[in-house]
Amino acid sequence: MEEYPLLDAAYREEAAKQDGIIMLALNIRQSSQALEEFERTSGYALPILMDPSGYTAFAYHVSGLPSTFFIDRAGIIRAVRYGPFTSAGDLRKELAKIGGT
């Protein structure tokens, strides 16, 4: 979760734009109670989707966390990042591949 502050900042920046990109996080195989606690105490705005069975992670061949998929408006995966982002510039470089930030 070390990259979460960077992702959340980018999400807030994109959400403020009229035609910003959509960003979502995926919670894999954790309880809804754990997610609710995280959302309640973290103060982050980035929406988190539940994947209780792990099906979505399986379908995208997620083999480790964190994994970030950059999917364009046509639904095409333009880039995949395995491991955390270490800087906002690093994240912005990847977002630029799909028209963000």
VENVEN-V565265 format. One record per residue. N is the residue number from 1. RES is the residue in three letters. OMEGA is omega in degrees with one decimal (none if undefined). Layout:
n=N res=RES omega=OMEGA
n=N res=RES omega=OMEGA
This chain:
n=1 res=MET omega=-177.8
n=2 res=GLU omega=179.8
n=3 res=GLU omega=-174.6
n=4 res=TYR omega=177.0
n=5 res=PRO omega=177.5
n=6 res=LEU omega=179.1
n=7 res=LEU omega=-179.7
n=8 res=ASP omega=178.1
n=9 res=ALA omega=177.9
n=10 res=ALA omega=177.6
n=11 res=TYR omega=-179.0
n=12 res=ARG omega=178.4
n=13 res=GLU omega=-179.5
n=14 res=GLU omega=-179.4
n=15 res=ALA omega=-179.8
n=16 res=ALA omega=179.8
n=17 res=LYS omega=178.3
n=18 res=GLN omega=-177.9
n=19 res=ASP omega=-178.2
n=20 res=GLY omega=178.7
n=21 res=ILE omega=177.9
n=22 res=ILE omega=178.6
n=23 res=MET omega=178.2
n=24 res=LEU omega=172.6
n=25 res=ALA omega=-179.8
n=26 res=LEU omega=177.6
n=27 res=ASN omega=-174.0
n=28 res=ILE omega=172.0
n=29 res=ARG omega=172.8
n=30 res=GLN omega=-177.7
n=31 res=SER omega=176.9
n=32 res=SER omega=178.2
n=33 res=GLN omega=178.6
n=34 res=ALA omega=178.8
n=35 res=LEU omega=179.3
n=36 res=GLU omega=178.8
n=37 res=GLU omega=178.4
n=38 res=PHE omega=-179.3
n=39 res=GLU omega=-177.3
n=40 res=ARG omega=-173.2
n=41 res=THR omega=-172.5
n=42 res=SER omega=-175.8
n=43 res=GLY omega=178.6
n=44 res=TYR omega=-179.5
n=45 res=ALA omega=-177.4
n=46 res=LEU omega=-179.2
n=47 res=PRO omega=-179.6
n=48 res=ILE omega=176.6
n=49 res=LEU omega=178.4
n=50 res=MET omega=173.2
n=51 res=ASP omega=-172.2
n=52 res=PRO omega=-178.8
n=53 res=SER omega=-176.0
n=54 res=GLY omega=-176.5
n=55 res=TYR omega=-178.5
n=56 res=THR omega=178.0
n=57 res=ALA omega=177.9
n=58 res=PHE omega=-177.9
n=59 res=ALA omega=179.3
n=60 res=TYR omega=177.5
n=61 res=HIS omega=176.7
n=62 res=VAL omega=-178.3
n=63 res=SER omega=179.1
n=64 res=GLY omega=-179.1
n=65 res=LEU omega=-1.1
n=66 res=PRO omega=172.8
n=67 res=SER omega=-177.8
n=68 res=THR omega=179.2
n=69 res=PHE omega=178.7
n=70 res=PHE omega=-173.6
n=71 res=ILE omega=-177.8
n=72 res=ASP omega=-176.6
n=73 res=ARG omega=179.1
n=74 res=ALA omega=-179.9
n=75 res=GLY omega=-178.7
n=76 res=ILE omega=176.4
n=77 res=ILE omega=-178.1
n=78 res=ARG omega=178.7
n=79 res=ALA omega=175.1
n=80 res=VAL omega=179.0
n=81 res=ARG omega=174.9
n=82 res=TYR omega=-177.5
n=83 res=GLY omega=-175.5
n=84 res=PRO omega=169.7
n=85 res=PHE omega=-178.0
n=86 res=THR omega=179.3
n=87 res=SER omega=177.1
n=88 res=ALA omega=178.6
n=89 res=GLY omega=177.6
n=90 res=ASP omega=178.8
n=91 res=LEU omega=-179.1
n=92 res=ARG omega=178.2
n=93 res=LYS omega=179.1
n=94 res=GLU omega=179.2
n=95 res=LEU omega=179.7
n=96 res=ALA omega=179.8
n=97 res=LYS omega=179.2
n=98 res=ILE omega=174.2
n=99 res=GLY omega=178.9
n=100 res=GLY omega=177.3
n=101 res=THR omega=none
